[in-house]
């Protein structure tokens, strides 16, 4: 009986000792979708005033750096490394070296490529160590959970249904404007050709009329001049002949008339 009571008292003492351990760190996890099939796991760490968390890269001989271990799974794939913010880089008085650390609040992110559309969980362990200006707490490992919900399939079907009626009228309506344009194009050129042919025909007929009129107008003029000259020649010869007869008769009459003086 004494052994039993001793074991019970030891267990109660250990539980009370664990309850009295001071933990100035709290954690929050979230999942955010960035692209199709690509997600970002977010780990937000909150620190109480005066405490700081060390970065993932720490010089040798310094404090334990922060690290992450993700449980492998066929449902996702890690993309790159865990990204941390800029933080503070100072000369640490405890370890006497230049160290990068974070205080108040820090956000770590990890990109993943999703391989399954079903809902699943991702488990990760964060190993860290926190200190203040006087002392440090023992290193700890915090188990983190990320819940990925099932991807909806309805938006994909809706997109396919929307795209089908858009593509069909385009295929039906695309040949029609081309035919109308070509027909109108041919009609305009045919009408222009007929107009140009009519204009050329009118010009040709006008030239023919002018050429046909030129000989008829000039030839009769030359003939009328010849006729006038021919008509004038007999008249002039007749006048000379009349003068000659009259002068001959006058001279003959003078011979017959007796001299008065």
C-alpha positions in Angstrom: 0.0 0.0 0.0 2.8 2.4 0.8 4.3 1.8 -2.7 0.9 2.6 -4.3 0.5 5.9 -2.5 4.0 6.8 -3.4 3.4 6.3 -7.1 0.2 8.3 -7.0 1.9 11.2 -5.2 4.7 11.2 -7.8 2.2 11.3 -10.7 0.3 14.2 -9.1 3.6 16.0 -8.5 4.7 15.6 -12.2 1.4 16.9 -13.5 1.5 20.0 -11.2 5.1 20.6 -12.3 4.1 20.5 -16.0 1.2 22.8 -15.3 3.6 25.3 -13.8 5.9 25.4 -16.9 5.8 28.8 -18.5 5.1 29.0 -22.3 5.2 32.5 -23.8 4.5 31.2 -27.4 1.1 30.6 -29.1 0.4 29.3 -32.6 -2.2 29.7 -35.3 -2.4 27.9 -38.7 -4.2 28.7 -41.9 -4.5 27.6 -45.6 -4.8 30.1 -48.5 -5.2 29.2 -52.1 -2.9 31.1 -54.4 -3.4 29.5 -57.9 -5.1 26.5 -59.4 -3.7 23.6 -57.4 -1.3 25.7 -55.4 -1.8 26.5 -51.8 0.1 28.4 -49.0 0.4 27.0 -45.5 0.6 29.8 -43.0 2.1 29.5 -39.4 1.5 32.5 -37.2 3.6 32.6 -34.0 2.8 35.1 -31.3 5.4 35.9 -28.6 4.9 37.6 -25.3 6.7 40.9 -24.6 10.4 40.4 -23.9 10.7 37.0 -25.6 12.1 36.2 -29.0 12.2 33.3 -31.5 15.4 32.5 -33.5 15.5 32.3 -37.2 16.1 29.1 -39.4 19.7 30.0 -40.0 21.9 30.4 -36.8 25.7 30.4 -36.5 27.3 27.3 -35.2 27.6 27.3 -31.4 24.5 29.4 -31.0 20.9 28.6 -30.0 18.8 26.0 -31.6 17.4 27.3 -34.9 13.7 27.1 -35.9 12.9 24.2 -38.2 9.9 22.5 -39.8 9.2 18.9 -40.6 6.2 18.1 -42.9 4.7 14.6 -42.9 5.1 13.2 -46.5 2.0 12.3 -48.4 0.9 11.5 -52.0 -1.8 14.1 -51.7 0.5 17.1 -51.8 4.0 18.1 -52.7 6.2 20.8 -51.1 7.2 23.7 -53.3 10.4 25.4 -52.2 11.4 26.0 -48.6 9.7 27.7 -45.6 9.8 31.4 -46.1 10.4 33.6 -43.0 10.2 37.5 -42.6 13.1 39.8 -42.4 13.3 39.9 -38.6 16.0 41.6 -36.4 19.7 40.9 -36.5 21.5 42.0 -33.4 24.4 41.1 -31.1 22.9 38.6 -28.6 24.2 39.2 -25.1 23.4 35.6 -24.0 25.3 33.7 -26.8 27.7 36.7 -27.5 27.3 36.5 -31.3 25.3 38.2 -34.0 22.0 36.3 -34.4 18.7 36.9 -36.3 15.5 36.6 -34.3 11.8 37.5 -34.3 9.7 39.1 -31.6 6.0 39.9 -30.9 4.6 38.2 -34.0 6.1 36.3 -36.9 4.5 34.6 -40.0 6.1 31.5 -41.7 4.8 30.3 -45.0 5.2 27.1 -47.1 3.9 26.6 -50.6 2.5 23.2 -51.7 1.1 21.7 -54.9 -2.2 19.8 -54.3 -2.4 16.4 -55.8 -5.9 15.3 -54.5 -9.2 17.1 -54.8 -10.5 15.3 -51.7 -10.3 16.8 -48.2 -7.2 15.9 -46.2 -5.0 17.1 -43.4 -1.3 18.0 -43.4 0.7 17.5 -40.2 3.9 19.4 -39.5 6.2 19.7 -36.5 7.9 23.0 -35.6 11.0 22.8 -33.5 12.0 26.1 -31.8 13.7 27.8 -28.9 12.7 31.0 -27.2 14.8 33.3 -25.0 14.7 36.6 -23.3 17.6 38.9 -22.1 18.3 36.7 -19.1 17.5 33.1 -19.9 16.2 30.6 -22.4 13.5 27.9 -22.3 14.3 24.3 -23.3 13.8 23.5 -27.0 10.3 22.3 -27.9 8.5 20.7 -30.8 5.0 21.9 -31.6 2.7 19.7 -33.8 0.7 21.7 -36.3 -2.3 20.7 -38.3 -3.5 22.2 -41.7 -7.0 21.3 -43.0 -7.5 21.3 -46.7 -11.2 21.2 -47.8 -12.5 19.3 -50.7 -12.2 21.2 -54.0 -15.6 21.9 -55.6 -16.2 20.5 -59.1 -19.3 22.5 -60.0 -17.4 25.6 -61.2 -15.5 23.5 -63.7 -18.8 22.1 -65.2 -20.3 25.6 -65.3 -17.3 26.9 -67.2 -17.7 24.1 -69.8 -21.4 24.7 -70.2 -20.8 28.4 -70.6 -18.1 27.9 -73.2 -20.1 25.6 -75.5 -22.9 28.1 -76.5 -20.3 30.7 -77.0 -18.2 28.7 -79.5 -21.2 27.4 -81.5 -22.7 30.7 -82.7 -19.2 31.9 -83.6 -18.7 29.0 -85.9 -22.1 29.5 -87.5 -22.0 33.2 -87.9 -18.4 33.5 -89.0 -19.0 32.3 -92.6 -22.0 34.5 -93.2 -20.4 38.0 -92.9 -17.5 36.8 -95.1 -19.9 35.8 -97.9 -21.9 39.0 -97.7 -18.8 41.1 -97.8 -17.4 39.2 -100.8 -20.8 39.5 -102.6 -21.0 43.2 -101.9 -17.4 43.6 -103.0 -18.1 41.8 -106.3 -21.3 43.8 -106.8 -19.6 47.1 -106.4 -16.8 46.2 -108.8 -19.3 44.8 -111.4 -21.4 48.0 -111.2 -18.2 50.1 -111.6 -17.2 48.0 -114.6 -20.5 48.5 -116.3 -20.4 52.3 -115.7 -16.8 52.5 -117.1 -17.8 50.4 -120.1 -20.8 52.7 -120.8 -18.6 55.8 -120.5 -16.0 54.4 -122.9 -18.8 53.4 -125.4 -20.2 56.9 -125.3 -16.7 58.4 -125.9 -16.1 56.1 -128.8 -19.4 56.9 -130.5 -18.8 60.6 -130.0 -15.3 60.3 -131.7 -16.8 58.3 -134.6 -19.5 61.0 -135.1 -16.9 63.8 -135.1 -14.7 61.9 -137.6 -17.6 61.1 -139.8 -18.7 64.8 -139.9 -15.4 66.2 -140.7 -15.1 64.9 -144.4 -18.7 65.8 -145.2 -18.3 69.4 -144.0 -15.1 70.1 -145.9 -15.6 68.3 -149.2 -18.8 70.1 -150.2 -17.1 73.4 -149.5 -14.3 72.7 -151.9 -16.8 71.6 -154.6 -18.9 74.7 -154.2 -15.8 76.9 -154.7 -14.9 75.1 -157.9 -18.5 75.4 -159.1 -18.5 79.2 -158.4 -15.2 79.6 -160.3 -16.7 77.6 -163.2 -19.8 79.7 -163.2 -17.9 83.0 -163.1 -15.6 82.1 -166.1 -18.5 82.0 -168.6 -19.9 85.3 -167.4 -16.6 87.1 -167.7 -16.0 85.7 -171.2 -19.5 86.8 -172.2 -18.8 90.4 -171.0 -15.6 90.6 -173.1 -17.3 89.3 -176.1 -20.2 91.9 -175.8 -17.6 94.7 -175.4 -15.8 93.6 -178.5 -18.9 93.5 -180.6 -20.1 96.9 -179.5 -16.6 98.5 -180.2 -16.5 96.9 -183.6 -20.0 98.2 -184.5 -19.0 101.7 -183.2 -16.0 101.8 -185.4 -17.9 100.7 -188.4 -20.5 103.3 -187.9 -17.8 106.0 -187.7 -16.5 105.1 -191.1 -19.9 105.4 -192.6 -20.8 108.8 -191.1 -19.8 111.8 -193.2 -17.3 114.3 -191.7 -19.1 117.3 -190.4 -16.1 119.5 -189.9 
